Amino acid sequence: MTLTLSPPVRYAALLGLLAAVLIGAGMTMLGHGGSTAATTHVIKHHPFGPGLKHAAGTIPKKHAATTTHPAAATKAKGAQAAPRVAAPAQPSAAERAALAAGLPAAVARALGQHGVVVVSLYNPYSQVDGIAFAEARAGARLAGVGFVPLNVLSQAQVEKLTEQLGLLPDPGLLVYTRPAALVARISGFADKETVAQAAQNAARTGS
């Protein structure tokens, strides 16, 4: 038995096959386009990675260089050409006296501003020293006096005190009054109330 299709039926079948192929190709292209758009959207709104620093650092510089107005550049050059001359700050008489007595610069500077100064000696790697440091600072604030922390591991900070006092304890506490008098020395931990009391006693002694 032989099945024969008439010409109109064959034409209809070919048109249907062609339409199916075109629709499939169109859907594939739309799918790729949507994926690209989604990827572009993510990169634009959520930048990350090593390339972010490069993009943020180089592109704006080029843009800024091309959009700088000549007048603005001339004004900037003029501002740089006129250096600002500031007179160096002179230490107070109290600070000079403390420096002359051989105290560290940080302690001398504090004595230039306060009549009484609490010096906290600490080892930055010790947990106990960290607590003592916080208590010493709180006690100095409670008494309304100056506060200077000195790291016993830093030769630059404690060399002058070591020459005067020998081996420094940590944690430890020193209380100075003007001009450079050591009126209290505490080895070991001291809470803020003890620190405040020592500072207040020093203030009464120095007045």
N, C-alpha and C positions, 0 to 999 in steps of 0.2 A: 504494500500500500504506500503510495507516494503522496506527501503533504505539500501542496503548492500554495504559496502566499501571493495574494494579489499585489500589484504595485502600490496601492495606497497603504496597505498594511505594512509593507516593507519600509516605506518612507516614514511611517509613524514610529516603527521600532527604532530606526536609525536616529530619529530626532530625540526620542526618549533616552537612548544611550548617550548621545552627545550632551544632553542637558545634565544627565547624572555625572558625567565626567567634569563638566564645567562647575557644577555645584560643589563637587568634592575638592577641586583645585581651589575654589574661592574660600572654602572653610579652612583649608590648610594654610593659606596665606594669612587669613584673619587670625588664626591661632598663633602663628609666628609673630605677627604684628603685636598681638596682645601681650605675648611673653616679653618682647623687647621693651614695650612700654612699661610693663610692670618692673622689669629690671632697671630701667632708667629712673623710674620713680623712687625705687629703694635707694639707689646710689645718690640721688640728688638730695633726699631728705635725711638720710642716715649715713653721713660720711664717716669712714673709719679707716684704720690701717696706716702703714708707714707713708703711703702716698699722700695722706691728708696734710701732713706737716709740710711736705714739699709744695703741694698745691697752694696751701695757705700762705707759705712764706715767699714764693717766687712770683706768682702771678700778680698779686696786688702790688708788688714793688714795681714791676714793669708798667702796670697800668698807672700807678701814681707818677712814674717818671714821664710818661707821655702826656699826662693831663695837667702837669704843673704849669701854672701861668708864669710868664716872665716877671711880672711885677712881684708876685709872691716870692719867687726865687731871689730877686734882688733884695727884697726886704729881709729875707732870712740871712743872706750874706752880710747885710749891713748890721743885723743884730749880733752875728757872730764876730764881726770885726770890732765891736765895742765891748771889750772885756769889763766885767764888773769887778771893781776894786773894793774889797771889804777889809776893814781893819781887823787884825787878829785879836781874838779875845784875850784879855790880860787876866791872869789868875788873881784871886783876891789875896789880901794880906794873910788871912788864915790859911789858905791853901799853900801859899809860899812858905809859911812857917812849918807846916806839916811836911812839905817836901824837903825843907832844909833839915828836919829832924830825921830824915831817912825813911819815912813811911812810903808805901807803894802809892803810885799816882792815883789809883782809884780811891784809896782811903783818904788821901790828901784832898782830892776833889770833893769828896763827901763832907769833910770837915770844913771846907770852904763854904758849904751851904747849911750845915747843921752844927750845933754846939756839941752834940753827942752822936756817935756813930757806932752801930753794932756791926761787927765783922763776923760773918759766918764762914768757918773753915770746913770744907766738905770734899769728899771723894765722889766724883760723878758716877762711879760704878757701884756704889754701895747703897742698898735700899734704906738702911738705917740713916745714913747721911742725908738721903733725900727727905726723909721725914723731919730730921733735925733742921735741915735747911728751911723747910716750909714753916716750922714752928718759930725759928729765929726771925724770919721775915714778918710773920704775923705779930710776934712780940714787939719788934721795932715799930711796926705800924701802930700797934696799940699804945705804945709810949710816945709816939709822935717824934721819933728820932730818925737819923739816917741809917741806911742799911747797905752793906757792901758784901757780896759773896765772893770768896776767893777759893779757887780750885787748888788743892794741895798738890795735885799732880802737874800743875803748870809752874815751871820754874820762873817764868816771867812775872807771874802774879805774886808768888810767895817768897821769892829769893831774898828781898830786903827784910821781910819779917823773920825768915829763918836765920839770917845773920844776927838779928837782934835778940831773938827769943829761943833759938835752937830748934829742935825737932817740933813740928807743929802737930797737934792732935787732930784727928778727924773721926767723928765730928767734933768740932770745937767752937768756942765763942770768945771773941775779944770785944771789949767795950772801950772806946777812946773818947776823950774830951779834948777840947782845944787847949793849948795849941797842938800837942801830940802826946797827951798823957794816957797811958794804959791804966785804967782804973779797975777793970774786972777781967778775969780770965777763967773760963769754964772749959774743962776737958770732958768730953762725952756728951750725951744727949741732954738737952734742956728744953722743957716745954715753953709755950709762948708766955705763960704767966711768969715763969722764972726769968725769961729774957726781958720782959717788960719791967719787972721789978729791978733787975740789975741796971737797966737803962735809966730808970727813974732815980735810983740811988746815985748813979753817976752824974745825972743832971743837978742833983742837990749838992753833990760834992764840988762840982765845977762852978757853981753859981756863987 
